[in-house]
Amino acid sequence: EDEKRKYVKGKKLGEGTYANVYLGFLRSDPSQLVAIKKIKIQKEYTEGMAPDAVREIKHLQELSHPNIITMHSVFSSKDQNLNLVLEYLPLGDLEMLIHDTEHIRYGAADIKAWMGMLTRAIWFCHQNFVLHRDIKPNNLLIAADGEVKLADFGLARSFSDPYRPMTSNVITRWYRPPELLFGAQHYSGAVDIWSVGLVLAELVIRTPYIAGNSEIHQIQLICQAVGTPTEENWPGVTKLPDYTVDKEVIPLRGRDHYMTLFGTLGAEGVDLLMKTLSLDPKKRITAHEMLKHDWWHKDPRPTRKQDLPKKS
Ligand code: ADP
């Protein structure tokens, strides 16, 4: 109750799938703006929704990092809704920049800077046993100083207990890794790395790289873009609950294919991309390994955050 009184709620900023977001400010200092995210909890779903909300809160509070959105406070309102008081980030998200091809120009150095910030955020999450599980350009908010901030931990949960089955129906379809599409119940930080790889690909081509219109279609497109998952390239895959692929096996795409599409990243950037898009999650590069990759040190060096393009 005290927490609630610390903030004054203002106009509605936007609406998401499971929350309304309002502008707010600190009662004691109206110059301090915040975003108040009010999580919709329908009565009949209260039991199912509350744990999601609690997870979001818990992980946001614990994770303090320059590339992760800050959560100032949490309170419940009289209608039992959960309110998250977040850092106010009015400059939009990476999705807006990627798709505004009319007004926004950016290059390899900018991509490298954004990817560095995203990779450090994910490394920090995984270091703290948190999976984000919904990485996509729309969840990468831009701060006034150019810093990219990972947001929307609605689906995040701890993966410290590897034997606890997890629901595989997470992550927006286009960014969903093959192990989740095949119904794997035990998965790892590798799910986030796949999504990170698809963000990298999308930054280059400025359109979602693998945009299926159903789960089956998503798997078909993964087979075309990367190759068909088989026992040879991914031992055990055929035993996953929902494993289904077309009869004709498409061979794994080679370096040349990726160079054709993503050559602007340079050979090292393409190498990193390929390692994030490894079908077998056990062979996929980790966030820690990503940070040690040569790409970051090759020319061009990442753009300084204050020089990155942003919405005018
Ligand atoms: P979704 O992730 O489905 O887009 P959200 O509930 O996260 O939905 O946010 C809904 C809208 O509220 C966003 O599109 C954005 O315009 C606005 N918004 C969300 N978070 C913030 C924030 N921290 N600062 C400013 N605006 C925000």
Residues whose N, C-alpha, C, O or C-beta is under 5 A from the ligand:
A	BS01	ADP	L13 G14 E15 G16 T17 A19 V21 A35 L86 E87 Y88 L89 P90 D152
